[in-house]
Amino acid sequence: MERLSARLLSWASLIDEKTLEQAKTTARMPFIHPHLALMPDAHLGKGATVGSVIPTLGAIIPAAVGVDIGCGMIAVRTQFTVDEFAQRDLAPLREAIERAVPLSAGRYNRKVVATAEPRIAELESLAEKNGFDPESYAGNWRLQLGTLGSGNHFIEVSTDELGRIWLFLHSGSRGVGNRIATHHIAVAQRLAKQWWIDLPDPDLAYLVEGTPEFTRYIRELRWAQRFALLNREEMMDRVVRQVSEFVGTPVDEQERINCHHNFTESEKHYGKQVWVSRKGAIQADAGVLGSSPAPWAPPRTWWRDSATRSR
């Protein structure tokens, strides 16, 4: 660990100048408490650095949470070993997964399937409780549940260092989450102009705790985080089903890990209740399992022989 300034700590062994300057700028925001932490894979992001943990006192920077609210990983360890897959033609499995899970930007389900119904009902109830209508952001949000998206999102069948087969998936809150995030970033920027707040970067615009704008953001953010988690669950259930049919044996889920790496939570640190925004970073408290994707993951279904990063 290296202390780069009074409020900037870094665990990154390699970091470019632009990323470093961006992190230093964010760390100078007056409500950072006690310090911003850079992770080993830190790199340039929108407003705040991807691969950073940003604790804030009495405020949240929506762009520091990220535009893909709740983006994260889900991983399932199966009972299968690499020897059971090594001699098989995996093309049919890949094709089956690609039929089961819509891939790429703008690709959605044609209908709400049975496995998605209870998850959508939960999200409808949560939205009503939080006093907003997700359709105001995306009329087809229900059809987005169970879809992968694009960018660096992927589905993966992997082996770990012990030769065990894992199923991995990287995705978030899709278009509806992006529109929620984009809306609140714009609200924060409008308020900064309204109150003559001089920001070092427009994407560091923030919402102040206790204001109606902050309260609405938190409610909709929590909904989007739940959408992202359930979206991964829905897709993974489909992947598990396709693997079961491919092998001819039900998958025995020996471990399932589902975690965000673009999110915020209220936590107590250094004697203060702060909002901890993790942008491209997982929660790594003792006893908390997590998984993280390789930075070069392709934006589609792929087969890779790689070690798991669950911990």
C-alpha positions in Angstrom: 0.0 0.0 0.0 1.2 3.5 -0.8 -0.1 6.8 0.6 -0.3 9.1 -2.4 -1.8 12.0 -0.4 -3.5 12.7 3.0 -6.7 11.3 1.6 -5.6 8.9 -1.1 -4.2 5.4 -0.6 -3.2 3.0 -3.4 -2.9 -0.7 -3.7 -2.3 -0.3 -7.5 1.2 -1.4 -8.6 0.8 0.1 -12.0 -1.2 3.3 -12.6 -1.1 5.8 -15.4 -0.9 9.6 -14.9 -4.4 10.4 -16.0 -5.9 7.8 -13.6 -3.7 9.1 -10.8 -4.8 12.7 -11.4 -8.4 11.7 -11.6 -8.1 9.9 -8.2 -6.3 12.8 -6.6 -9.0 15.2 -7.8 -11.8 13.0 -6.4 -9.9 12.6 -3.1 -9.9 16.4 -2.7 -13.7 16.6 -2.5 -14.4 17.9 1.0 -16.7 15.1 2.1 -14.3 12.2 1.5 -13.8 10.4 4.8 -11.3 9.3 5.7 -9.6 8.5 2.4 -10.2 7.2 -1.1 -8.6 3.8 -1.8 -7.4 2.6 -5.2 -7.5 -1.1 -6.1 -4.8 -3.0 -8.0 -6.7 -2.7 -11.4 -7.6 1.1 -11.1 -8.1 2.8 -14.4 -9.7 6.0 -15.8 -13.5 6.2 -15.4 -16.4 8.7 -15.7 -15.8 11.3 -12.9 -14.3 8.8 -10.5 -11.7 6.1 -11.1 -12.8 2.6 -11.9 -11.3 0.3 -9.3 -11.8 2.6 -6.3 -13.5 2.7 -3.0 -14.9 6.1 -2.1 -16.3 6.7 1.4 -18.3 10.0 1.6 -19.8 11.8 4.6 -23.2 13.3 4.0 -23.2 13.1 0.2 -22.9 10.8 -2.7 -21.4 11.3 -6.2 -23.8 9.4 -8.5 -21.1 9.1 -11.2 -18.8 7.5 -8.6 -21.3 4.6 -8.2 -21.3 4.2 -12.0 -23.8 4.3 -14.8 -24.3 0.5 -14.6 -25.7 0.5 -11.1 -25.2 -2.9 -9.4 -23.0 -4.3 -12.1 -21.3 -7.4 -10.7 -20.5 -11.1 -10.9 -22.3 -14.3 -10.2 -20.3 -17.6 -10.0 -21.5 -21.1 -9.5 -19.2 -24.0 -8.6 -20.5 -27.3 -10.0 -19.7 -30.9 -9.2 -18.1 -31.3 -12.6 -14.4 -31.5 -13.4 -12.4 -30.4 -16.4 -11.9 -34.1 -17.4 -15.7 -34.4 -17.9 -15.6 -31.5 -20.4 -12.2 -31.9 -22.1 -13.2 -34.4 -24.7 -16.6 -32.9 -25.5 -17.5 -30.6 -28.3 -18.6 -27.4 -26.4 -20.1 -25.6 -29.4 -23.6 -27.0 -28.8 -23.5 -25.8 -25.2 -22.4 -22.4 -26.3 -25.2 -22.2 -28.8 -27.7 -23.3 -26.2 -26.7 -20.7 -23.8 -26.8 -18.0 -26.5 -30.4 -19.0 -27.3 -31.4 -19.0 -23.6 -29.8 -15.6 -22.7 -30.2 -12.6 -25.0 -26.8 -11.0 -25.7 -25.6 -7.6 -26.8 -27.0 -4.1 -26.5 -30.7 -3.7 -27.4 -31.4 -7.5 -27.2 -34.2 -8.4 -24.8 -36.5 -11.3 -24.0 -39.5 -11.7 -26.2 -41.7 -12.5 -23.2 -41.6 -12.8 -19.4 -40.7 -16.5 -18.7 -41.9 -18.4 -15.7 -38.6 -18.2 -13.8 -38.6 -14.4 -14.2 -42.1 -13.8 -13.0 -41.5 -13.9 -9.2 -38.4 -11.8 -9.6 -40.3 -9.2 -11.6 -43.1 -9.3 -9.0 -40.5 -8.5 -6.3 -39.2 -5.6 -8.3 -42.7 -4.2 -8.9 -43.4 -4.4 -5.2 -40.1 -2.7 -4.4 -40.7 0.1 -6.9 -44.1 0.7 -5.5 -42.7 0.8 -1.9 -40.0 3.3 -3.0 -42.6 5.5 -4.8 -41.4 5.4 -8.4 -42.3 3.8 -11.7 -39.4 2.0 -13.5 -41.4 2.4 -16.7 -40.7 6.1 -16.6 -37.1 5.1 -17.4 -37.6 2.1 -19.6 -41.0 0.8 -20.7 -39.6 -2.6 -21.4 -37.7 -3.1 -18.1 -39.4 -6.4 -17.4 -38.1 -7.8 -20.7 -34.6 -6.7 -19.7 -34.5 -9.0 -16.7 -32.4 -12.1 -17.8 -30.4 -10.4 -20.5 -26.6 -9.9 -20.6 -26.0 -6.6 -22.4 -22.8 -5.6 -24.1 -19.4 -3.9 -23.3 -17.3 -6.2 -21.1 -20.3 -8.3 -20.0 -19.8 -12.0 -20.5 -20.8 -15.6 -19.7 -18.1 -18.1 -19.1 -17.5 -21.7 -18.4 -14.2 -22.0 -16.5 -12.0 -24.4 -14.6 -10.1 -23.5 -11.4 -6.7 -24.5 -10.2 -8.2 -27.8 -8.9 -9.8 -28.6 -12.2 -13.4 -27.9 -11.0 -15.9 -26.5 -13.4 -17.3 -23.0 -12.6 -20.0 -21.0 -14.4 -19.4 -17.2 -14.4 -21.5 -14.3 -15.5 -20.8 -10.6 -15.5 -23.7 -8.1 -15.9 -25.6 -5.4 -14.2 -28.9 -3.4 -14.3 -29.1 -3.1 -18.1 -30.7 -0.1 -19.8 -33.1 0.7 -17.0 -30.2 1.0 -14.5 -28.2 3.1 -16.9 -31.1 5.6 -17.4 -31.6 5.8 -13.6 -27.9 6.6 -13.1 -27.8 9.1 -16.0 -30.9 10.9 -14.7 -29.4 11.4 -11.2 -26.0 12.4 -12.5 -27.8 15.2 -14.5 -29.8 16.2 -11.4 -26.6 16.5 -9.4 -25.0 18.6 -12.1 -28.1 20.9 -12.3 -28.0 21.4 -8.6 -24.3 22.3 -8.7 -25.0 25.0 -11.3 -28.1 26.2 -9.4 -26.1 26.7 -6.2 -22.9 28.0 -7.9 -20.8 25.1 -6.7 -17.4 25.1 -8.5 -16.6 21.5 -9.3 -13.2 20.3 -10.6 -15.1 17.9 -12.9 -18.8 18.1 -13.8 -19.0 14.3 -13.2 -18.1 14.9 -9.6 -21.4 16.6 -9.0 -23.0 15.2 -5.8 -26.3 14.9 -3.9 -26.5 16.1 -0.3 -27.9 13.7 2.3 -31.2 14.9 3.7 -32.4 16.6 0.4 -35.3 15.2 -1.6 -33.0 14.6 -4.6 -30.7 12.5 -2.4 -33.6 10.5 -1.0 -35.0 9.8 -4.4 -31.6 8.7 -5.7 -31.1 6.2 -2.9 -34.5 4.7 -3.3 -34.0 4.2 -7.1 -30.4 3.2 -6.7 -31.4 0.4 -4.3 -34.1 -0.8 -6.7 -31.5 -0.9 -9.5 -29.0 -2.8 -7.4 -31.7 -5.4 -6.6 -32.6 -5.5 -10.3 -28.9 -6.2 -11.2 -28.7 -9.0 -8.6 -31.9 -10.7 -9.8 -30.9 -10.2 -13.4 -27.7 -12.3 -12.7 -29.7 -14.9 -10.8 -32.2 -15.2 -13.7 -29.4 -15.6 -16.3 -27.4 -18.0 -14.1 -30.5 -20.2 -13.7 -30.8 -20.4 -17.5 -27.1 -21.2 -17.8 -27.3 -23.9 -15.2 -30.3 -25.4 -17.0 -28.4 -25.5 -20.3 -25.3 -27.1 -18.7 -27.5 -29.7 -17.1 -29.1 -30.6 -20.4 -25.8 -30.6 -22.2 -24.1 -33.0 -19.6 -27.3 -35.0 -19.0 -26.9 -34.7 -15.3 -28.5 -32.0 -13.0 -26.0 -29.4 -11.8 -25.2 -29.7 -8.1 -24.5 -26.1 -7.1 -21.8 -26.6 -4.5 -21.3 -22.8 -4.2 -23.1 -19.7 -5.6 -21.6 -16.2 -5.2 -23.5 -13.1 -6.4 -21.9 -9.7 -5.7 -21.9 -6.2 -7.0 -18.9 -4.1 -7.9 -20.7 -0.9 -8.8 -22.8 0.1 -5.8 -23.0 2.1 -2.6 -23.9 1.2 1.0 -24.2 3.0 4.3 -21.4 1.7 6.6 -19.5 2.7 9.7 -15.8 3.4 9.3 -13.4 5.3 11.5 -16.2 6.3 13.9 -18.4 7.8 11.2 -21.5 6.6 9.3 -20.5 7.0 5.6 -21.7 6.1 2.2 -19.2 3.7 0.7 -19.3 3.8 -3.1 -17.4 0.9 -4.7 -16.8 1.6 -8.4 -15.4 -1.5 -10.0 -14.6 -2.9 -6.6 -16.1 -5.7 -4.5 -16.8 -5.7 -0.8 -13.9 -7.7 0.8 -14.9 -7.8 4.5 -13.8 -10.9 6.4 -16.1 -13.9 5.6 -17.7 -12.2 2.6 -17.4 -14.2 -0.6 -16.8 -12.3 -3.9 -15.7 -12.8 -7.4 -14.2 -10.4 -10.0 -13.9 -10.6 -13.8 -10.6 -10.6 -15.8 -10.2 -7.1 -17.2 -9.9 -8.5 -20.7 -13.2 -10.4 -20.6 -15.0 -10.5 -24.0 -18.5 -9.1 -24.5 -20.2 -12.4 -25.3 -20.3 -16.0 -24.3 -16.8 -17.4 -24.1 -14.9 -20.5 -23.0 -11.8 -19.9 -21.0 -9.5 -22.0 -18.9 -8.9 -19.7 -16.0 -8.5 -19.7 -12.2 -11.5 -18.5 -10.2 -11.1 -15.4 -8.2 -13.6 -16.2 -5.5 -12.6 -15.4 -2.0 
